[in-house]
Amino acid sequence: MADFKIGVMADSFRLPVRDAIRKAKEIGAEGVQIYAVRGEMDPDNLVGARRREFRKFVEDQGLEISALCGDLGGHGFERADDNRWKIPKSKKIMDLAVELGTKVVTTHIGVVPKDRSDPKYKAMKEACEELAGYGDRVGAAFAIETGPETAAELRAFLDGLNARGVRVNYDPANLVMVTGDDPVAGVEILKDYIVHTHAKDGIRKKAISPEVVYGHFAEGGRGNLRPSDYFLETPLGKGGVDFPKYLAALRRIGYKGFLTIEREVGANPAADIAEAVRFLRGLTSS
């Protein structure tokens, strides 16, 4: 019997959401993570009976929703002006998550400044505290994805919040590719906060400031930066994440949730994801 459930980021298939959910079932996944920021899945569009119908559709495939992705793009919650609309929208996504039977919404919040006097730090802390409190009230976790900071830096930020509703979506590849952090050691550091994980792998070619990387993506990829000069996403088991040791670390902290496959590159994502499912099955089945 497997000790983790295997999920798939539905958008990784690059198909309409319902076709992606069917494909996830076809390749043997047990759950799906779904973007809920636009189109059919926008909480302003998926309302009333549509929510019940969509939940039933997923359940009829024999799948669970492992999490919703509530990443609203841009600079995360670094800018107080943007937070005026991002916070209410994020609350709506948390409400949707609860109605769809998952309690996790994942996102990127930006890059936590090392200098706590930086205005960005204040904006991010205030936004996360409000969303943490809301999550506590409705029974949802607002899960920050690892990558822009080391595990220790993220832990310090989370420990400084006044509510527990903000947690962690643990992406080991982001730590390898961007911060050069040890994803195995990071599990122990963030053990009190991990509620969801991404199964992804990658390599770091050379160091680059996380602020530069995430700023590039926040601005829609404009400019002369070529991320592939600095890091590269790889198939599972082909990069810098030692998956046997990583999964052993998750077992030690008692994590029993989803390993959700995210594949952001490659010409044939369905084939890559199917191979990733087989790879994880080989490591998680007794």
N, C-alpha and C positions, 0 to 999 in steps of 0.2 A: 504494500500500500504506500502511495506517495505521501511524503510528509509536507509538501507544499502544493498549493494549487497553481496551475499555470494559466496565465491570462495573456491576452494580446491587446495592444493598443490598436483599436479598430482603424484609426486613420492611417496606420502603417500600410494597410493594403491598398490605399489610394483608390478606394471604391466608395460609392454611396453607402451611407451608414448601415442600412439594413442588409445590403449585399455583403458588406464587410463582416457583419455579425454572422451571417450564414457561412461565410468562408472560415471564420474562426472555429465554428462548430465542425466544419468539414475537416480541418487539419488536426482536430483533437484537443483544442483548448477547452478550458473549463469556465473561462470568464473573459470579459472584455472591458477595457477602459475606453471611454467615449468622450470626445471633446463636446463641451456643452456651452459654447460661446456664440455660435452663429447657426443659421439655417434651421433645419427641423429641430435640432437639439437646444437651441437658444431657449432659456426658461421663459422668455416672453412669447415664444411661439408654441412651445410644447406645454399646453395648459389643459386643465380640467381632465376630461375623459381621455384626451390624447396621451396623458401621462400613464394612465392605467393601461391603455391599449399598448403603449410601447413597452412597458414593463412586462406585460403578458407575452408580447412578441419575443422578447429576450428569453423569458422563462420557457416558452414553447420550444426554443432551440436547445433547451437543457443547459443553459448558461446562466451565470451570475454577472452582474455588473460589479467589477472589482473596484472601480472608482470612476468619477467624472474628472475630466481635465477642465479646469476653470482658468487657464492661462489667458489673460486678456491682452497680452503682448506689450509692446513698447518697453518702457523702463520699469516694469513691475510696479511696485509701490514706492518708488524712490521720490516721486514728485507729488507734493501735497495737492496741487491743483487737479491732477489726474485722479487722485484718490477720491475726489468728491463724487465721481461716477463709478469708479472701480469698486469701491467698498459696497455700495448698494447692489451693484450687479453681482458681486461675489456672494452676497447674502442670498440672492435669488438662486444662484447655482447650488448653494448648500441646501436650501429648501428643496430644490429639485432632486438632489442626491438622496435625501431622506425618503422622498416619495417613491423613488425608483428602487429603493431597497439597498442602497449602499450608503455608507456613512463617511465616505472619503472624497474630498475634492482636492486635486493636486494643482500646483501652480508654481511659477517662478516669481519671486518677489523683487528681483534685482540683485545687486551685489551689496551685501552688508558692509558699510564702511568700517575700517579699523578704528577710525577716529570717531568717538561717540559724540563729539561736538559738531560733527558734520550735519548740516540740515537734512541730508538724505536719511541719516540714521534716525533722526527724530520722526520724519515722515513715515518711515518703514515701521518703526516701533509702534507708533500710534495706530497705524492701519492694522497691524497684526494683532495688537491688543483688542481692538474693537472686533475684529473678525474672530479672534480666539474666544472672546466673551460670547459672541453670537453662536459660535459652534458649540460652546458648553450648554447654551440654552436649548438649542434645537437637536442636540445629539449628533453633531457632525464634526469631522476633523478637517481642518484646512491645512493641507500637507505641503510644506515647502520642499521643492525638489533640490537635492544636493547638486553641487557643482561650482557655483560661484565663489564659495568659501571652503576652507578646510572643514572637516568634521568638527574639530575643536572650536573653530570660530563660530560655526553655526550653533553648536551647543551653548556657547556663552550667550549668544543672542536670544535663544529660546529660553534659557534659564532666567533671563532678565525680564520676561513678559509676566504680566500679572494674571494670566489665565492660561489654561492648558489646552484650549481648543485648537491651537496651531501646533501641528505635528510635522512629521517628515515623510516624504516620498523618497526613498533611498535609491539613487541611481549610481551604481558603482563606477560605470564607465565615465560619467561626467567628472568624478573625482580624479580618475586616472588621466583623462585627456586635458583637463583645464587647470586644476590646481596641483597635479602631481601627488595627490594625497594617497595614502594606503587605504583602499576600500575595505580590507579585512579588519584592520584596526579601527576604522571609522564606525563599524557596526557596534562595537563595544562602547565607543564614545557616545553614540546617539541612541543607544538601546532603549532609553525611556520614552523615545518619541517616534520610533519607526512604526508606521501603520500600513505602508504600502511600499512596494519596490518595483523598479524597472529592471528587467533582464536585458542588459546591453553590454557591449564590450568595445574596447577601443585602445588605441596606443597614443602616446604623447611623443611627438617628434622633437619639439623644442619648447622651451618655456615662453609663455606670453601672459601678460596681465589679464586676469579675469575681467577687469573693467573694460579693457579693449575688446575682448571677445564678446561679452554680453552687450556692450554698447553697439557693436557692429550688428548683432542680430536685432537689437531694439530699434535700430534705424532702418530695418528692412534689408540689411545686407549691402547698403550703399558704401561706397569708398573702395579703396584699393586692397583692403585686407583679404587674403585668401586663407580661410581657416585650415584648409588641407595642408598648408605649409607647416602647421603647428600640431595638428592632431588629426586622427583618422578613426572613424567608427569601423569596426570589424565584425564579422560573424562571431557568435558566441564561441568562446574557447580559443579564439585566434588573436586575442589582444592581451592587455595587461591586467585583466581581472582574473585572478586565480579562483575559478568557480568552485572547485572542491573545498578550498579553504574558506571562501566567502560564504558558501551555503552552510558549512560547519559553524561559522560564526553566528549566522542567523539562528541556527538550531540552539546554540548555547544561550542566546538571549530569550529563547522561547517564542520566536516569531513563527507563526503558522499561517500567515496570509498568502497573498498572491505574489508570484514572480511574473510580472507582466512584461511580455516581450515588446520592445520598441525598436523598430528598424526604420531609420530615417534616410538611409542611402540605399543604393543598389538598383539594378535594372529589373530584377524579378523579386519584389518583396514577398509575394506569396510563397515562393520556393524557399527564400531565406528564412521566413518565419516558420514554415513547416520543419525545416532542418533544426531551427532553434528549439522547437517543441521536442523533437527527438533527442537533442542534446540534453535538455533539462530532464526529460524523462529518465535518461540513462543515469543521471546523478541523483534523482530524488526518489526513484522506485526501489523498494526493498526487495 
